[in-house]
Amino acid sequence: MAATAVTANSGNLPIVSVTLDLSADPVDLTAALVAVPSVSGDEDVLASAVFGALRDQTPHLELTRSGNAVLARTDLGRPTRVVLAGHLDTVPINGNLPPHWTGGGDELVLHGCGTVDMKGGDAVMLHLAATLRQPRHDVTFVFYDCEEVDAARNGLGRIERELPDWLAGDLAIVCEPSNSAIEAGCQGTLRIEVRAAGRRAHTARGWMGVNAIHAVGDALRTLHTYQAREVDIDGCRYREGLQAVKITGGVAGNVVPDECVLSVNHRFAPDRTVEQALAHLRDVFAGYQIALVDSAAGALPGLDAPAATELLAAAGGTAVAKLGWTDVARFAALGMPAVNFGPGDPTLAHTKEEHVPAAQITRCADVLGRFLSS
């Protein structure tokens, strides 16, 4: 048994508290974590269970709590430190709890909210925290809250402000789903508004106005024919993207619109800064008013760092580019290389059909165990 629970009636999801067995098989531990609902902002029960299990079962670790984030670390005087990070929260439940199993043997699969994003990764981290008593690197384990909501609420940001030394290290491994493959670095992202101005008129006398929606036609044609860059960095191929994601304009069905706003999302390779990516878009949409709405820098792979090279060898020697933005960028901004490595298919994250093969959980635990101990 990976967990025992004390329950009280609370609709269809009655768990009030849970005691976790961190020495259990990480596959069973994943199921125990998934059985505890932890939608963003409501992680207290799971965070308390994680904190209690670490307090009672890992006397070799220093332990602290920040809100609904739980942090633990070794202090063995090793010359290098590895930070393992995983978020405890999930997106809202969509009729996919409690968890259930299908298949068996090598085809065993666990289904349920959070199986992919990312309680399989959390289970691997917890198992390693309990079973690796003398790792060759000092290790910090960060279980944080509110990753699935606004970036301002992300627990890593609070930890960086209040407990910055807990995020220091020579390599960060974010155990987000990656199909149990090393995904190096991540893309940057920014969103802009492309604005066109017009002049209102009655649509019966449309020639007396200037239609702002029509005026973004060239911008839409530019997006349709845009050739995205593909960039190779450290053997990882990053494919960029530029997509219209929203368009607004018009005030009434009989008025020529005097303003149109086209929202565009740009995913860019980490060899460009936010400023360079924005300058590129100003060239692409020359002649239009451009306003930056939000942005986040990417993260270079950093696979030439010694600890990253060792991890790559333990995982079989290959890595792929992370096509998307993840919290590896937060660690890269702190000056350390960072990768994504966790069980589960990321394309299933946030879907009702979330499920994770048990074999991927086992592989991730084995790879990280070899890396940290041999």
N, C-alpha and C positions, 0 to 999 in steps of 0.2 A: 504493500500500500504506500503510495506517495504522499497521501494526505489523510487526515481525519478532520471531520467538520462538526461544528456545533450549529444547529439550525433553528430557525424560527420562521413562522409563516410570513412570507413576503411575496405574495403572488406566485408566479411560476418559477422564481429564482430565489430560493429560501435561504441561501447561505448568509450567515451572520459573522462567523469567524471560522478560521481554518488553521490547522497545524500542518506544516509541510515537512516531509522527510527528504532532506537535501541529498542524502546518500543513495536514494532510489535511482533506478534507471531514468535517464533524462527524458525518455519517451513517456514513461508514466508520470514523471514530474510535470511535463508539458500538459498532460490531461488534467492534472490537479490544478494548475494555474488557470487553464481555460475555464474550468468549472466555477471560478470565482469571477463574477462580473466586475469589470473595472473600466467603464466608459470614462472618457476624459473628464476630469474634475471630480470623479467619484471613485478614486483609487484607494481610499483609506483602508478598506478591509484587506485588500491584497497587499498594500504596502506594509500594514501592520503584521500580516502573516509572514512576509519576507523578512522584515526586521526581526521578528521573534525567532524565526528559524535560524537566521544568521547569528543572533545573540546566543542561542542555546547550543548550536551545533558547530560553530566555527570560533572557538576561543583563541585561535591563532591570528584572527583578523581584528584590526581596529575598525570600529563601527560608529556611524553617525546617521542621523536622519534630518532631512530638510523638507519640511512639509510632507508631501507624499512621495518624496524621493528617499531612497535608501542607498548608502554608500559604505563600502567595506574595502579594506586594503591590507596587504602584507607590509611589513617593515623589517626586511631581512638584510638590508644593506647591500642588495644587488646593484651592479653598476648601471642597469637599465630598468625601466619601468614600462609596463604595458597597461593601457587603460581599456577595459572591456565595458561597453555601454549598451544598454537596452531600455526601452520605455515600457512601462507597466500598463499604460492605458490602451484602450481600443476605441474604434469608432462605435456608434450606437448599435446595439444588438438588433438583428433583423430576422428574428425567428430562428436563429442559428445557435441557440443555447437551450439546454445543456449540450455538451459535446457528445459525439458518438463515434464508434469505430466502424470501418469496413475493411474487408479483405483479411489477410492473415499472412504470417511468415514474412517473406521479403516484400509482400504487397500490402502490408498493414498501413492503413491511412487513418489519421485522426481528423475529424470534421468539427467545425465550430468557430464562433467569433473569436478572433485572436490567435488561432492556430498558426496562421501565416505571419500576421503583423501584430505583435512579434513574440508571442509567449514561448514558442519553440526556442528562440534565441535566448530568452530569459532563463528558461529551464537549463540550457547548456551552461550558462554563466553560473547559476546557483549550484549546479552539480560540481563544477570546477572549483568554486569557492570552498565547498565542503571537503573535496577529496584531494586537492593539490596542496599538501602541507609544506612542501619544500620546492616551489617552482624555481626555475633558473633565472627568471626575471621577477622582480617585484611586480605585483599585480594589484590594480585598483578595479573594483567592480562598481559600476554606477547604474542603478535602477531608478529611472526618473519618470516624471509625470507630465501629462498634458502635451505630448508630442503631436497628437492628432488634431490640435486646434490652433488658434492664432499663435504665431511665433512669439508674441510678447508673453504668452503664458507658459512657454516651453520650460520645463524644469531645469534643463541644462543652462539656460540663461541665468536663472536664479542662482544655481550652484556657482557659475562663473563669477557672479557678483559677490556672493557671500562666502564661498568656500573655494577660492580659485586654486589653492594648492592641491585639491582633490582631483583636478583635471589635468595636472601636469604629468608628462610622460614622454617616452621616446617613440611610441607607436600607439595609435588608437584603433580599436576594432569595434565597429558598430555592428551589432549582431542582427541587423535588419535582414529580411528575407532576400537571398541572392541565389536560390537554387543550390545552396551549399558550394558555391564557387566564389573565388575572390573577385570582388568588384572594386576596382581601384579608383580613388578620388570620386569626383562627381561633377556633373555639369553645373554651370551657373544659370541663373534665371533672372529675367527682368520683364516687367510689363509696362508698356507705354500706351498713351492715348494719342492717336493721330486725329487732329482736329481740322475740319474744314468749315469756313464761314460762308454764309449766303445772305440773301435779302428776302424778307417775307413779302408775299403778294397773295392775292386771291388766286386759287388754282384756275378759275375761269379766265384769268388774265395772267397766266403763268409767265409770259414773256416779260412782264414787268418786274419779276423777281429773279433771284439767283438760287437755284436748288442746291443746298449744301450736301444732300445725300448723293446727288449725281456727281458732285465734285470729288467724292472719294473713290470714284470709279477707277482712276489711274492707280491709286494705292491698292485696291483690290486686285487689279491685274498684275501689279508688281508682286503681290503675295502669291498669286496663282503660278507665276513663272519663276519664282525665286529658287535659286540653286543653293541648297545648304552646303556648308563646308563639312568635310570629313577630315578629322585631324588625328594623326597617330602620335601618341605621347607614351613613352616607355613601353611600346608594344601594345598599347591599348588604343582602340579606335573609337573616337568620340564623334558621333554624328549630330550636327546642330539641327535646329528647327526654328521655323518662323511661322506662326499661325495667328490668324484673326480669331478672337475668342468671343467678341461681342460687338454689336453695332447699335447705336442709338441715334435718333434724330426725328424731328417733326413734332408739331404741337397740336395739330388738328387735321381732320380728313379733307379739309378744303383750304389749307394754307400751305404755300410753298415753304419748306423748312429752311430756316436761316442758320442752323448749326447741325453738324453731324460729328459724332465721336466714334472712332473705330479703335477698339481695344486689341492690342497685339501682344502675344507672349513670345519671347525669344529665349530658347535654350541654347547656351553657348559653351564651347569647349573651355576647359580650365586654363588654357594658355592665354586667354583674354581676361582682363579685369572688367569689372562692371563698367568703368569709364570707357574702356576701349569698345566694349560691346555696344554701349549707347551711342558712341561716335559713329560706329558702323550703321546703326539704324537711322541716324540723322542723314547719312549719305543715301541710304536706301529710299527714304521718304523725303528727299530734298524737295523743298517748296511747300511742305506742310508744316503746321505747328505741331511740335512734338513735346509731350509732357511725360516725365518719368513718374510712374505710380508706385512701383515697389521693385526691389531687386535683392538678390543674394548672390554673393560670389561663389564660384565653384572651388574645387579642391584638386590640386595636381596629384597624380598617383603616388609619387614619392617612393616608388618601389626599390630605389637604389639605397635607401636607408638600411643599415644592417639588420635591424629587427624585422623590417618588412621583407627583406630577402629570405630570412629564416622562415617566416610564416609562409611565404610563397612556396618554398621548398617542401614544407610539411604538407601543403595542400596539393602537391603534384606538379608545381612549377609553372603554372599558367594563371593568368589573370585577364579579366575583361574590363572594359570601361563601364562605369556606372552611368547609364542614360537616365538622368533624373537628378534631383537635388536631395541630399540627405544630410543628417547631422554630422557626417564626416567633415563637412565644410566648417563647422564650428571648431572642430579640433585642428583642422588645417590652419585656421586663422590664429590659433594659439601657438603655431610654429612646429607642429608635429605631423608626420605622415599619417594618413588614416585610410582605412579600407572598410568596405561592407563585407560581412561574412556571416551568413545565417541560413537556417533551413526554411524552405518554403518558396513557392513561385510568386514573385512580387506582382505578377499580373492578376493574382487572385486576391490580393490585399483589398480590403474594404468591400468585398462582394459577399453576397449571401452564401456563396458556394465555397468559402474559405476552407481549405483542407491542406494538410501537410503529411507527406510520406514519413513514416517512422524512420526509414533508412537515412533520410537526410538529416534528421536530428542526431542520429547515431554518428554519422560521418562528421558533422560539425564538432561534436564532443570529442571524437577521436583525434581529429586534426589539431584542434586547439590544445588538447591534452599533450600530444606529442610536441607541439611547438613550445609550450610552456615548461615542459619537464625534461626534454631530452637535449 
